[in-house]
Amino acid sequence: MSLKRFLFVLFFVFILLANNYILSDELSFLEVDYLGEKIKILTTLKEINNEIYIPLPLFSSTFGYAYKQVADEIHLYDSNNEILIAKVGEKKVILHGRNGVLVNPILKEGDIVYFPLSSFYRLIGYRAYLKNKTLYIVNEISNVDYSKGILTINFKGKSQINFNTLNLSAPPRFVIDLQNVVFIDNKGEINLNDPYIKSIRYSQFNVAPYVVRVVVEFKNQIMTPEIKKDLGKLILKFPVKYGENDGQEMVRLYDLSWEENADTLNFFLRFSDNFTYTKNFLPNPNRYYYDISNAESSLTYTSIIIQRDPIISVRIGERTKEDYSLRVVFETYTESDISEEVYSNTLKISFKVSKKGNLIRENSINYTVFVDPGHGGSDPGAMYGELKEKDINLKVSLKLAEKLKNKGYIVYLLRENDITLSLDDRVKFINDKINSNNLLLSSSILISIHTNAAFSPDVRGIEICYANDLSESLVKTFIEVFNSNGLMVRRSIKGKFYVLSRVSIPSVIVEMGFITNEFDRNLLLNDEYQDKLIDKIIEVIDKYVEGGKNE
């Protein structure tokens, strides 16, 4: 907002004070962040039914709307065009000549009319949030669409969107951070049958200020798009060319799991549709590979370390673009008897276990726990005022790691201080440790410590997140132990979490509570509660190690 408008607002506010327009003894300055433009106003807001109410004259002067009041009917104007007709106490309104409904109506106390700011902005495609004496007005994503090299991001509010971009490697990704934007569903993803782009993910990256991050992950190399800004829309055009076969419907490998029994090691490859395959063997090193015709992988990882007789690892990789096939490679310690079964779009591959004795020594070391304090350094995580998620995560993780070591566990702490650690750094750290010690895979787990956030301050509780079937038993143990000890687990979430889906050990994210909820926030900052939470996490690990993983 301009300096002229700022001075006008201050002048107007003092006139209101002189005429007792604002009836309150607790006036204070409020910072308004309107799509990135900031101004301070002197007022007393009312919060009723989660609605932010502001005196109508002050709303008019601050946000640039003219108004006319006829009895209890309010007419709102933008550039001399009438945009809203509403009556005091009624939710039904006329917006741009059409019927509409406010979540909360206009109120009147004495001679003062209070305007429902949140409801009005929601009606025209924006969201209003009051946090730490700052009123944020932000745009809202309506949908994200991709077709033939063009990514379109649509917004409900018809305004220009500011953004920042960056490129990331391993895997190759293009990132665009949308400023002053919310995505109400929190997370979304588009999995593609595309020769260039593997997936498009978008999520609420930060709150107060509000940033939505969109990540385009490529199959081979980063392609920087041409970006066109329009009112209520961003169009990203990637420099790609499609041939006759590009973009055709391809079979997707969407899940790979395995199980072990006394005689066989069984792998299950699950596809989105019918498939055809060929099988071959190559020596030095020994490896069996399967080529699935006209197929691609939608898995978030490209390899799994198995280290179970007779399999060392599994690799998933697409072949040349001309070939349009997917190759799955099983690297083995020795040649093995193999059989296949096909059912329900699933390929079951069974490797016979050697009767000459296990090729891998039985585990003779203590259990290993990777403890990952989420975020850190330049990435604060969720924030509430001056409170940062990264600091809570680190404090709890340090105490957890120390107690685990005292119990005899081998502990790898991914960060011990406030350093920046990327998701790829975390994946590399864990996989390097696993690769350097053949004994780790069967006796290791990952516990990632996080603090949650939500748009609604009423949302609270613990959430347990995981990425695959390998972790289900660990998740069940968490829920059983926590719920029986008075710790509220509101839900478990299975999804394509970046780190969890790229490591080959049972892994969970423990979202300890919501920093945006007053009750949870007080618990998270309480040392006694932290100690109780840590003790129960250790109880989960003890129970899992003692046999829960084999249930």
N, C-alpha and C positions, 0 to 999 in steps of 0.2 A: 504494500500500500504506500501511497505517496506521503511525503511530509505534510503536504497541504491537508490531506484527509486526516492524518494523525492529529494535527493541531485542531482541526474542526471537531473531531471526536472529543478531545479533552475539553474544549470550550463548551460543547453541548452537554457533556456530563456535569460540569460545574453549574450550568444553568438548571439542570434537573435537580441537583442537590439543593440549590437555592429555593426551588419551588416544591421541595418535598416529593419529587416524583418517584424517588427510590426509597421505599419505606423499610429501612433496616438500620441496625446499629453496628453491623459488621461489614462495612464496605472494605474492599481490598482490590488491589490491582490484579488483573487477570491477563495473561498473555494469550493472544489469539494467533494460532498458526493456520492460516487459510491457504491450503495448497502450497505451502512453503513460504508465503508472505506473512510477516509477523508484525503485530502491533499490540500495545498494551492498552487496556481499558479499565476504568474504575467502575466496579459494579458489585452487586451481590446476586449470584445466581441461585435459583431454586432448583432442587433436584427432587422430583416427585415421580414415583413409579419408573425409576431409571431414566426419566426424561430431564433434559437440561432446559430450564426455562429462563428467559432473559426478557427484561422490559422491552416492549415493542418499539418505543422510540429509539432505544439504544441499539436494538437489532437493526433497525432501519439505517441509522447513521453509520454503524460499523461495517455492515456488509453491502451497503450501497443500494438498498431497496427503498423506494418511496411507498408510503401507505396512506390510506384514507379510512377513517372510521366513521361509520354511519350507525348510530346506536350500538348494537352488539355485533354488527357485521364489519369485517375487516377486508379491505381491498389492498392487495400488494402489487406494486408496479416495478418493472425493470425496463429502463430506457423508455418510459412512457407507455409501455405495453403492459396491460393487465395480465398477471400470471396466476394470481390466486384470489379466490373469494372464499372466505371462511367465517363461520359464526362462533362466537364465544361459547365454549362448552360442548360443541359438536365436532365429531370426528370426520363427518362427510364434508368434502370441499369440492370446489371446481378448480382444476389446475389446467391452464392453457385451454380453457373451454371444454374440458372433459371432466367427468366425475372421478374423484379420487378419495382416498381415506388416509387420515393422519393416524399414527399409532396412538398419540395422545393429543387432546384438543387444546385450543387456546384457552387460557384461564384469565380470570379477572378478580382482583382483590381491591375493593374500594374503587378508586378511579384508575388504578394501574392495570393495564393489560399486559399479561406475560405470554410471550411467544414461545411455542414448543420447538426449539431450535433443532434438536435431534430428529424429530418426526418430519419436520419440513425438509431438511437436507436429505433424509432417507427417501422421501417422496420424489425428489428430483435427481436421485442417483448418487448421492454422496453419503458419507457417514460422519458423525460428530462424536468425539470422545473427549472426556474431561479427565486429565491425568496430571497430578502434581501441579495444580494451579495453572495448567496450560490447556486451552481449548483447541483441539485439533479438528479441522475440517479436511477430509481426505476423499479421494475418488475411490471407486469400488470396481474391481474386475467383474465383468459379466460372463465372458467366456474366452477361451483360447483355442485357436483353430490352426491346423497346418495342412497344406495341400501343395504338392509339386513345387517345393522350394520356397513357398511363401508362408510365413508365420504371421497370423493376425491376432492381435491382443485387443479385445474390445472392452470398453469401460462404460459403466452406467451413466456417469456424469460427463457432459459434453464440454470438456476442457482439455487444454494441452497438457501432456504428461512429460515431466522431466525425468531423466534417467542417466545412469552411469553404466559403462560396459567394461568388461575385462575378459581376457582369454586365460584358460587354465589347461595344464597338460596332465597326462597320465591319470585318467583318460582325457582325450582332447575335448574341451568344452568351451562354448561361448556363453558368457553370463551377462544378463542385463538386469540391473537393479532399478526398479520402478519407484520413484520417489513420491511420497505422500499418497500412497495407494494401499488398500487392504484387499485381501482375498478371504472372504468370510468362511469358506470351506477349509481354510488353512493350508491344505496341500492338494495338488492335482498332478496328473501325469498323463502324457500321450505316448503310447508305445506304437511304433510305426513299422510298416512294411516298406522300408525305404532303403535304397542302396547307399545313402550318404549319412543319414541321421538315425541314430539308434533310439533315442528317446528325448522327450521334452518334459521337464519337470518344473513346477512352479509352486511357491509356498511363501507364507508370511515369514520374511527373514528378520524383520525387526519391528518393534512396537515402541511408539513415542520416542523418536520419530518413526513413522510408518513406512516400511519398505517391503515390497514384494520382489523376490528374486526368481527370475526365469532362467533355467539352465538348459541349453541345447547340447546334448552329448552326441559326438560324431563317431562314426565307425572307424574312420582312418585319420583324417586330418581336420584341423579347424578351418572353417569357412566363415569369414567375417561378412555379415550381411549389410546391404544398403538399408537404412532405416528412414521411413517416411512418417512424419508426425502429422496427425489430423485431429480434429476435435473428437474426443472420445474414442480414439483409435491409434494404435501403432502398427505399422506394417513393416515386417522385416523380410527382405528379399535376399535369399542366399544364392551365391553364384554357382548354381548346379545345372547340369544338362541331363535330360532323361532320354534314354534310348527306347526301343520298341518294347523291351522286356522289363524296363524299370517301372516300379510302382505296381507291378502285377501282384495279385494275392499270393503270398508265400506261406508255407507251413511254418509255424513258430514253435521253437523249443522253449517252453515256458517254465519247466520245472525239471530238476535233476536231483534225485535222492538215492540213498543207498542203505542197505541193511546187511548185517553179518550174522551168519549162523554157523553151526559146527562144520558143515560140509561145503558151503558156498558163500561167496560174496556177491550180493545181488544189487544191480543198478537199475533204476527206473527212469527212463527218459520219456517225458510227457509232452505231447505235441498238440497243437490247436486243431489239427485235422488229420485226415489220412496221410500216410507218408510211405515212401519207398526208400530202401537203403541197400548199400553194398558193404561187405566186410573184407578187410585185408590185414596181413601181419607183416611187420618189418623188424629185422634184428638190429642189434648194436646201435642204440639201445633197443631192448625188446619193447614192442608197442603194437597194439591192436587198434585199428581205426575203422570207424563207421562213417560213410558218406551218405548223408540224407539229401535226396534230390529236391531242388526248388525249395530250400528251407533257409531259415535264419534263426538266430538266437535272440530272445528277449530277456535272457538272464542278465543280472547285473555284475556277474563275475565271469572270468574266462578260464579259471583253473581251480581245482580242488586238490589239496594234498590229502591222500588217503592213508598210505603207509600201513596197510593191512594185507597180509598174504592173500593173493599174489600182486596186489595193485600198489604202485607207488603214488600215482597221481592221475587225474583226469583233466584234459585240456579241451576247450571248446573254441573253435575258430572257423570263420567263414573263408571259403576258398575264393578264387578269382571271380570277378564280376561276371565274366563270360560263362562261368560254370554254374553259377546259381545253386550251389550246394553247401551244406553245412558239414564240417568234419568234427567228429568227437573222437579223441585219442585217449586210449588207456595205456599208460606206461607201466610195465610190469617188471617184477624181479626176475621172472623166468617165464618160459612158455607155459601155457595153461590150457586145460580143457574148458571150452566155452560153449554155452548154449543160449539160444534166443527164443523169446516168446513175444507175440504181438497180440495185444488186446486193448480195446477201448482207447485207440490212438496212443497207446503206450508201448514202448519197446523195453522189454525186460531182458537184461544181459546178465547171465550168471557165470561167474568164474569159480572153478573148483579149487578149494583150499588144499594146499599140499599136505600129504599124509606123512611126510618125512620130518615133520616138526615145523613149527612156525618160523618163518624166515626173519621175523622181527622179534627181538627179545621182549619178554614180558616187562611191563612197567615196574621199575624198581626204585623210582624216585617219588618224592612227595608230589602232591597235586600242585599245578601251576595256575595262578590267577592273574590275568591281565586286568589292571584297574585303570580305567580311562576317565580322567576328569574332563568333562565336556568343555569345549570352547577354550578360551585363553588368549592372552596377548591382545592383539588388535581385534579379536572377535569376542565381545563381551557376553554374547548370548542374550537371553531375555533380560530386560531391565525394568526396574520400578524405581523411579526417582534416581538416587545415587546408588541404589542397590543393583549389583551386577551378578548374573547367574554364574559367570566363570569363577568368582570368588567363593561362592557357596560350594560349588562343585569341587573345587580344589581342597577346601578345608575338610569336607567330608571324606574325600578320597584319600587324603594323607592319613587321617585317623583310621580309615578302613584298612589301608595298606599296612600300617604299623601293627594293628591287631591281628591281621592275617599272618604276618611274619612271626609274631609271638606264638602263634598256634602251630607253626611249623610249615606253613605253606610257602612255596616259592612265589614271589610276587614281582611282577613287572609293572611299574608305575609309568604311564606314558608321559606324564609331565609332573614335575615336582615344584614348579613355580609358575609365575604368570608369563608364559611364553606362547608365541603363536605357533600352532600345530595344525596343519591342514588335514583334511580327511584322508588324503592320499598318504601323508606322512604317517598317520595312525595305522592305516592298512599295511604299509611297508614295514613299519616297526614290528607289528604282530607277526606277519608272514615271514619276515627275516628270522625272528626268534624260532618260529616253528620249523623253518627249513634247516636251521643250524643244529637241530636236535630232534632226531627221529622219535624220541620218547614223548615229546610234548603233545602231539595231536590227540592221543587217547586219554590224556590226563590234564587237559587245560580247558579253561573257560574264560570268557571276557565279560567283565561287568563295567558298563559305561554309565557314569554318574551324571545326571542332568537335573535341571530345574525347569519346570513347565511354565507356560503363560497362556492366557486366553483373553478373548475380547470381553467376555462377561466376568465381572469380579466375583460372581457367585460360584463359578466352577472351581472345584477343589478335589484333592485326593491324589493318590499314587497311581501311576500308569506304568505298565511293563511292556516294552516294545521288543519285537524280535522279527527275524527275517525269513526263517525257513524251518522245516520240520525237525532239523537237527537240534533245535533249541526248545522244542515244545515241552519236553520233560522238565527242563530247567524252569521254564515259565510256570508250569503247574506247581512246582515246588515253591516258587516265590509266592504264588497266590495262596497256597495252603498254609504256609508259615505265617505270612503277613496277616491274613484274615483271621487266623486263630489267635492272634496276639494284639488285636485292637488297632491294626494299621489298615486304613481304608484303601483298598485297591479298587478304583472305580472302573477299570477295564484293562484288558491286555490288547495290544495292537500288533497284528502281523502285517508287515509292509516291506517295501524295498529300501530299507535304511542303508545308507551308503556303506558305512564301515561294516555293519553286521553281515551284509550280503556278500562281502568280499573277503571274509576270513572263513576258514574251514573248521572252526571249533564252535561249540555251543556259546551263544552270545546274546546278551540282553542289554537294553537301555533301561535303567531305573530312573524314571521321572519322579523325583522325590516329593513333589508338590507344586502348587501353582503360586508363583511369586506375585501374581495379580490378585490373589485372594488373601484377605487380611488374616484369616485363621491359619491358613497354610504358611503364610509369610512369617507369622510369629513363631510357628513351630520350627521352620527351617533355620531361624536365627537363634534357636534355643539349644544350648549345648547338651542339655539332658536329653532332649528329643533326638538330636543328632546321634548321641551315643546309643539310644534305644534302637534307632533305625539301623545303625551299623551292626549292632549285635544280632539283629534279626537277619540282616543280609548274610552274616557269617553263619548263622544257624541254617539258612537256606543252602549255602555252599556245603556245609558239613553233611546235611541230609542228602544232598545230591551226590556227593562223593561216596557216601556210605552205601548207596544203592538206588537212590531215586532215579538216576539216569538209565537204569536198566528196567524200569517198570514197564 
